[in-house]
Amino acid sequence: MVKDKSTRQSVLELLKKKQELSVSGLKEHLDITEMAVRKHLIKLEGEGLISSRTVRQPMGRPVIFYQLTKDGNDLFPNNYDKIAVEILQDIKDSMGLEAIDTLFNNREQRMRKKYLRKIFRDDPLKERVQQLVDVQDDSGYMAELVEEDSSETEEVATVTFEQFNCPISAIADQYDKPCECELKLFREVLGTDQIERVSCIAKGGKSCRYVVQENKKSTY
């Protein structure tokens, strides 16, 4: 039963990260047979957690691709719902947008204190980013380091990480401030201003993807 639950969760997480996969695509990431993959998919589809679509191929049999339904996506951490958005709207209407900004600035400051206890800014950049990824993953962001081949001629180390879930997506869809505060938080705790967000779930991306470099050294 433990193995079954573990595999079930792995299938759901893969579909969350990759958006859409076939049976063979899932099998590449799981240590089970295609028949076992199909059994899990049949069960998950029967529960309404995934759906499928058939894609015809130029040659050979059509390929069936699977993706999460709304119920499937709702299984992943989402700490804020429509009520939270409505409350923020009420605050905005009665106190102005500045009050919303203050709320998220205060939240960012609280999180900064918490994160700085777990991220060591004297460590190499990749280790610091991994520490941040670990904290974010524990908080439900499904964060992971992106392993990329770096050129030996690169003067500045570059580290990339992704977050495949946004627990405050309902709010981030309505307000820019949460994403601004997140970027500010990462710069503060990693000790570098050289962080770029190259994709964002709130803007329609499949993940929030960040590219991080050390601060450029002054030539003076």
VEXDREN-2710 file (C-alpha; in Angstrom, 1 decimal):
% VEXDREN-2710
k/r/px/py/pz
1/MET/0.0/0.0/0.0
2/VAL/2.9/2.4/0.8
3/LYS/4.4/1.8/-2.6
4/ASP/1.0/2.3/-4.3
5/LYS/0.5/5.7/-2.5
6/SER/4.0/6.7/-3.3
7/THR/3.6/5.9/-7.0
8/ARG/0.2/7.6/-7.1
9/GLN/1.7/10.8/-5.6
10/SER/4.6/10.6/-8.1
11/VAL/2.2/10.4/-11.0
12/LEU/0.3/13.5/-9.8
13/GLU/3.4/15.5/-9.1
14/LEU/4.9/14.6/-12.6
15/LEU/1.7/15.8/-14.3
16/LYS/1.8/19.0/-12.2
17/LYS/5.3/19.7/-13.2
18/LYS/5.2/18.6/-16.9
19/GLN/1.6/19.7/-17.5
20/GLU/1.0/16.8/-19.9
21/LEU/2.5/13.3/-20.3
22/SER/1.8/10.0/-22.1
23/VAL/2.1/6.6/-20.6
24/SER/5.7/6.2/-22.0
25/GLY/6.6/9.7/-20.8
26/LEU/5.5/8.8/-17.2
27/LYS/7.3/5.5/-17.4
28/GLU/10.6/7.3/-18.1
29/HIS/10.3/8.9/-14.6
30/LEU/8.9/5.9/-12.7
31/ASP/10.5/2.6/-11.8
32/ILE/7.4/0.6/-12.9
33/THR/6.0/-1.1/-16.0
34/GLU/3.7/0.6/-18.6
35/MET/1.0/-1.7/-17.4
36/ALA/1.4/-0.5/-13.8
37/VAL/1.4/3.1/-15.1
38/ARG/-1.9/2.5/-17.0
39/LYS/-3.5/1.0/-13.8
40/HIS/-2.7/4.2/-11.9
41/LEU/-4.0/6.4/-14.7
42/ILE/-7.3/4.5/-15.0
43/LYS/-7.8/4.8/-11.2
44/LEU/-6.9/8.6/-11.2
45/GLU/-9.1/9.3/-14.2
46/GLY/-12.0/7.4/-12.5
47/GLU/-11.6/9.7/-9.5
48/GLY/-11.8/12.7/-11.7
49/LEU/-8.2/13.8/-10.8
50/ILE/-6.8/13.6/-14.4
51/SER/-8.2/13.8/-17.9
52/SER/-6.9/12.6/-21.2
53/ARG/-6.7/13.6/-24.9
54/THR/-5.8/11.6/-27.9
55/VAL/-3.3/12.9/-30.4
56/ARG/-3.1/11.3/-33.9
57/GLN/0.4/10.6/-35.2
58/PRO/1.7/10.8/-38.8
59/MET/2.6/7.1/-38.5
60/GLY/1.5/4.5/-36.0
61/ARG/-1.1/4.5/-33.3
62/PRO/-2.5/7.7/-31.7
63/VAL/-0.9/8.7/-28.4
64/ILE/-3.0/9.5/-25.3
65/PHE/-1.7/12.4/-23.2
66/TYR/-2.8/12.9/-19.6
67/GLN/-3.2/16.1/-17.5
68/LEU/-4.5/17.2/-14.1
69/THR/-8.1/18.3/-13.8
70/LYS/-9.1/21.2/-11.6
71/ASP/-9.7/18.7/-8.8
72/GLY/-6.3/17.2/-9.4
73/ASN/-4.6/20.7/-9.2
74/ASP/-6.6/21.4/-6.0
75/LEU/-4.7/18.5/-4.3
76/PHE/-1.6/20.7/-4.2
77/PRO/-1.1/23.3/-1.5
78/ASN/-3.1/26.4/-2.0
79/ASN/-3.3/28.4/1.2
80/TYR/-5.5/31.1/-0.1
81/ASP/-8.9/30.9/-1.8
82/LYS/-11.6/33.2/-3.2
83/ILE/-12.4/34.4/0.4
84/ALA/-8.9/35.7/0.9
85/VAL/-9.1/37.6/-2.4
86/GLU/-12.5/39.1/-1.4
87/ILE/-11.0/40.2/1.9
88/LEU/-8.1/41.9/0.2
89/GLN/-10.6/43.6/-2.2
90/ASP/-12.5/44.9/0.9
91/ILE/-9.2/46.2/2.3
92/LYS/-8.4/47.9/-1.0
93/ASP/-11.8/49.5/-1.2
94/SER/-11.8/50.8/2.3
95/MET/-8.1/51.6/2.9
96/GLY/-6.6/51.9/-0.6
97/LEU/-4.0/49.8/-2.5
98/GLU/-1.3/51.1/-0.2
99/ALA/-2.7/49.0/2.6
100/ILE/-2.4/45.9/0.4
101/ASP/1.2/46.8/-0.3
102/THR/1.9/47.2/3.5
103/LEU/0.4/43.7/4.2
104/PHE/2.8/42.0/1.7
105/ASN/5.8/44.1/2.7
106/ASN/5.2/43.0/6.4
107/ARG/4.8/39.4/5.2
108/GLU/8.1/39.6/3.3
109/GLN/9.9/40.9/6.3
110/ARG/8.6/38.1/8.5
111/MET/9.6/35.5/5.9
112/ARG/13.1/37.1/5.6
113/LYS/13.9/36.5/9.2
114/LYS/12.7/32.9/9.0
115/TYR/14.7/32.2/5.8
116/LEU/17.9/33.8/7.0
117/ARG/18.0/31.2/9.8
118/LYS/18.2/28.5/7.1
119/ILE/20.2/30.1/4.4
120/PHE/23.9/30.8/4.9
121/ARG/25.1/33.7/2.8
122/ASP/28.8/32.8/3.3
123/ASP/28.2/29.5/1.4
124/PRO/28.8/29.2/-2.4
125/LEU/26.0/30.4/-4.6
126/LYS/24.7/27.0/-5.6
127/GLU/24.5/25.8/-2.0
128/ARG/22.6/29.0/-1.0
129/VAL/20.1/28.5/-3.8
130/GLN/19.7/24.8/-2.8
131/GLN/19.0/25.9/0.8
132/LEU/16.3/28.3/-0.6
133/VAL/14.8/25.6/-2.7
134/ASP/14.6/23.3/0.3
135/VAL/12.8/26.0/2.3
136/GLN/10.4/26.7/-0.6
137/ASP/9.7/23.1/-1.2
138/ASP/8.8/22.5/2.4
139/SER/6.4/25.4/2.1
140/GLY/4.5/23.8/-0.7
141/TYR/6.0/25.5/-3.8
142/MET/7.3/22.3/-5.4
143/ALA/10.7/23.9/-5.9
144/GLU/13.7/22.2/-7.4
145/LEU/17.2/23.2/-8.7
146/VAL/17.6/23.0/-12.4
147/GLU/20.8/21.2/-13.4
148/GLU/22.3/22.9/-16.4
149/ASP/25.6/22.5/-18.2
150/SER/27.6/25.6/-17.7
151/SER/30.3/26.7/-20.0
152/GLU/33.9/26.6/-18.7
153/THR/34.4/30.1/-20.2
154/GLU/31.6/31.7/-18.1
155/GLU/33.1/34.2/-15.7
156/VAL/30.0/34.3/-13.4
157/ALA/28.3/31.2/-12.0
158/THR/24.7/30.9/-12.9
159/VAL/22.1/28.9/-11.0
160/THR/18.5/28.3/-12.0
161/PHE/15.6/27.0/-10.0
162/GLU/11.9/26.5/-10.6
163/GLN/8.7/26.5/-8.5
164/PHE/5.9/24.4/-10.0
165/ASN/3.2/25.4/-7.5
166/CYS/2.1/28.7/-6.1
167/PRO/0.2/28.5/-2.8
168/ILE/-0.9/32.1/-3.3
169/SER/-1.8/31.9/-6.9
170/ALA/-5.4/33.2/-6.4
171/ILE/-3.9/36.4/-4.9
172/ALA/-1.0/36.7/-7.3
173/ASP/-3.5/36.6/-10.2
174/GLN/-5.1/39.8/-8.9
175/TYR/-2.1/41.7/-7.4
176/ASP/1.5/42.2/-8.5
177/LYS/2.8/42.9/-5.0
178/PRO/3.2/39.2/-3.9
179/CYS/5.5/38.5/-6.8
180/GLU/7.4/41.7/-6.3
181/CYS/7.9/40.8/-2.6
182/GLU/9.0/37.3/-3.5
183/LEU/11.7/38.5/-5.8
184/LYS/12.8/41.0/-3.1
185/LEU/12.9/38.3/-0.5
186/PHE/15.1/36.0/-2.7
187/ARG/17.5/38.9/-3.3
188/GLU/17.8/39.6/0.4
189/VAL/18.3/36.0/1.6
190/LEU/20.6/35.0/-1.2
191/GLY/22.7/38.1/-0.9
192/THR/22.6/39.1/-4.5
193/ASP/20.7/41.5/-6.7
194/GLN/21.4/39.5/-9.8
195/ILE/18.1/37.5/-9.8
196/GLU/15.8/37.4/-12.8
197/ARG/12.3/35.8/-12.9
198/VAL/12.1/34.5/-16.5
199/SER/8.6/32.8/-16.1
200/CYS/5.8/33.2/-13.7
201/ILE/2.7/31.0/-12.9
202/ALA/0.6/34.1/-12.3
203/LYS/1.5/35.4/-15.8
204/GLY/0.5/32.1/-17.5
205/GLY/3.9/30.2/-17.2
206/LYS/4.0/26.6/-16.2
207/SER/6.4/27.5/-13.4
208/CYS/8.1/30.4/-11.6
209/ARG/11.6/30.1/-12.9
210/TYR/14.5/32.1/-11.5
211/VAL/18.0/32.7/-12.9
212/VAL/20.5/33.6/-10.2
213/GLN/24.1/35.0/-10.4
214/GLU/26.5/36.5/-7.8
215/ASN/26.7/40.3/-7.6
216/LYS/29.0/41.7/-10.2
217/LYS/32.3/42.7/-8.7
218/SER/33.3/46.3/-9.0
219/THR/36.3/47.0/-11.3
220/TYR/37.4/50.1/-9.3
END
